[in-house]
């Protein structure tokens, strides 16, 4: 389980500006659900002053992706578009009092969504289809241009650094040799020498193993995560409710617009992913319709036992 700052936890459990902005005139979409993270950033920009009057986000991804998107909307509200474009992924991470190295790609996604939204407002074409550079990582569709940019901007030194900031190399590893070639090229331009055995930046030391959660602690944490999803779902006319928790299986009901929606299975998968990250253990999330008929413990009874 990664070590998150209090700010990351706050923006995760209490996301700011979740949902689409009403009357938005700028939209930026980046990422892909198939690759694990996706972000849709909507802005309401004053057409006279180009000041961002409101910002909202819809994110599919881990807790760090939610927190990065949430804090980004807080940072850019009140800024002009040109001022907002100066916000870097390091600014996003710093505002959260840091992110684990393995989650820095979430701050990068926020920065890209902002660039895409500004381009959308200005009627410009923002390319994230990798036409600028050769595709390096086929697993996550990351091109050479993005890797070079991240190596320069964040002073990356190792393949692990590149994976943490871009996801490139985090799949089949077939692209590691190409990533090393890019690192060698950029480091040479910086007057440095590439060392394949160098330690990654901001290495996080392993934490002592924590005690297993009690059933009551597990139920409370599951409730907190479920609650964090509700604002985004309710903004789209849907909702989710926790029905039962049996051992490490959580049974949920998708209601409103989410009931029978083709995206409901992805939402459930996202909840499951977030639970495992927050709790540091495998938690299965299952529709309540698949709940066995007997042997259940009612969540309210368990919570007040």
N, C-alpha and C positions, 0 to 999 in steps of 0.2 A: 504493500500500500504506500502511495507517495505521500510526502510531507507537504501539505498545503498550508498557506498562510490563512489567517483569520479573514482577510479580505476576499480571498478566493472562495472560502466557504460561505461567506455572507452573500456574495454575488451568485453563488451556485444555488443556495437554499432560498434566497430572496432576490431573484433577478430583477434588475431595473429595466424598464421600457421593453418588456417582453411583448411580442405580438407585432402586427403590422401597423404602421402609422396611417391614420385616416387622412386622406387627401395627399398622400405622398406623391412627390414629383421627381423622385430619384430612387432607383432601385439597383442594388448590387447583389448578384448571386454568385457564390463561389463554392467549390468543393463538390462532392458527390456522395450520396448515401451509400453507394456501392463501395466507396473507399473509406467509409466510416464517419466522415464529418461533412456537413453542409451548412452553409450560412446564407440567409437572405436578409440583407440590411435595407431598410426603407427610411428615407429622409424627407422631411418637409422643409424646403429651402425657400427663403424669401427671394422673390424674383428681382427685387430692386437692389438689395444689399448683398445677396448671396450668403446670408447668414443662415446656418442650420437651426431652424426653430424647434424641430422635434426629430427624434430618431427612435427607431424600434428595430427589434431583431427577432428572427425565427431561426432557431438552430437545432440541427440534428447532430448529436455528438456527445462527447463525454462532459464531465463536470467542468474541466478546464476550458472547453469550447464555450460552454454556457457563460462562465465567469468572464472570459475574454470578450465575448460579444456584449455582455451586459455593461462592463466597465467602459468599453469603447463608446457606446451610446452616451454615457455620462460625460466622457472626455470631450466629445465633438459638439455637443449641444451648446449653442451660443458662439461657435467659431464660424468664420467665413470658410468657404470651400477651400481657398488657398491655404488658410491656416490649418484646416483639417488634414490636408494632404501632407503636411509636415509631420503628422503623428506617425511614429514608427512602431514596429512590433515590440521593440525594447521599451517604448513609452507605455504600451499596454501592459506588458509584464511588470514594469516598475510600479505602475498604479495599483497593481494587485499585490504589491510587496513581494514580487517574484513568482515564478512558476517553476515546477520541477523541470530539469533539462529535457526529459522525455516528452514534455507537454508544450514546448515552445512553439511547435507548429500551429498550435491553436491561436497564438497571438499573431502569427503570420497570416492566418486565414482572415482574421479581423481586418488587418491592414489591407489585404487584397480586396475584400468586400467593399471597403471604403473607397478605394481607387475605382472600383467598378461602378459604384453608385455615382461618384462625381462625373465619371465619363458618361454615364447614362443621362444625367441631368444636362450635360453640355452637348449632347448629341454626338459624342465621339464614340469610336469603336474601341472597347477595351478587350484585348485579346488574352484569353487564358487557355487557348486551344493549342499552344505550343508551336505556333508557326514560326516564332522568332528563333528558336533554338532546337537542336536535335533532341529527340525524346531519349532520356537517359534511363529513367525508372518506368518500366511499362506497368508494373503492379499498381502504382499510384499516379501514373501519367505526369511525371515531373520532368521538365526539360532542363537543358544545360544552362539556359539564361537564368532561370530562377535559382538554381544551385549556386552559380557564380555570384549572383546578387546577394544571396544569403551569406555566403562565405565572406564576401567583402564587408557587408553591413554589420555582421555579428562576430567577425574575427574567428570564424570556425577553423578548426585544425585537423579534425579527424572525420572518418566516415560516420562514426557514431554521432558526432555533432551534427552532420548534415542530415542524418535520419531524424534526430530530435527536432530539428528546425523545419524540415520539409516533408518528412516521411519517406523520402527517397532512400532506397536500400533497406527498407523495413519489411520487405516481402520475401521474395525468393533469393535475394542477395546476388543475383546475376550481374547487377550493375555496379557492384562495389569497385571493380577495377576502373570503370569509367569515372566514378566519383573520385577515386584517388588521383586520376589524371587531371581532373578539374582542380582539385585541391593543390596539387603540385604546381599547376600553372598559375593559380591565383597567389599562392604563397610566394612563388618566385617573383611575381610582380610586386609583392609587398616587401621583398628583400628578405624573405624567410625561407627556410628549408623544410620541405614536407618530411615528417617522421611518421611512418605507419604505426609505430609503437607508442606514439604520444598519448597521454591521458586526455580524455575529453574534457571540455571546459565545464566548470561549475559541477564537478562530480559530486553527487549526493551519496553520502555514506549510508550503508544499510542500517536500518533501524532495528532495535531489539524486537524480537517477536512479541506481539501483543496477546493478551489473554483472549480466549474465545468469547464471543458475545453470548450473553444469556438470552433466553427466548424473549424476555420483555425488552431488553435492549435492541434485539433484532427487529422486533415489531415496531418500536418507536422510530428506528432509523428508516425502515421501509416506508412508514407513514410520511416521514419528512421528505423522502425522495419523491414519493407519489405527489405530495403537495406541490413540490417544485415544478412539476410538469403541468399542473392544472391551469395556471394563467394563460399559457400559450394555447392549450387546447380549447379553453373557454372562449378565447378571443376568436376562434374559428367556429364557435357554436357547438363544440363538443366538450367532453369531460371524461375523467377516469376516477374510479373509486376503488379503494382497497376493500375486499370482501372478507378474505380469510388469510391467515398465515399458518401453514402446517409445516413444521420443521424449517427447511430452507426453501419452501415453495410458497410464493405469494400469488393469490388468486385475485384478479381484478376484473372490473366491469367497465367496458367502454360505452359511454352513453352519449345521447344527443347526436350530433353530426358524426361522431366517431364510431357510433354503433353500426357495424356493417361496412364501414369505410375501408377501401382497399389499402389505405395507409395504416390501419389500426395495428396490423401485425408488425409493421416497422416501429410504430410507437412503443409497442410492448417490448420489442427487441431493444429499443433505446433505453427504456426503463430498466431492463435487466442489465444492460451494460453499465449504466450509471450506478446501480445498486452494487454490483460486484466491485466497481472502482471505489465507491465510498466505504463499503464495509470490509473489503479485503477478503471476501470469501465468495464461493459460488452460490448465487441466489437464482432460482428459477422463477420466471414470471409466466403465469398461465391464465388464459381467459376463464372466468368463473363458470362458464358453460361446461368446462372440462373437469370441474371439481367432483371428486368422488362423493357418493351419497352418504357415506358413514365415516365415523372416526374423526370428525373435524372438531377443531376448537374455535369457538366464536372469538373473533378478535377483540371484541369489547370485553368479553368475560376474561380473556387472557390478560388484557391490559390492566384490569382492575383486580386481578387475583391477589 
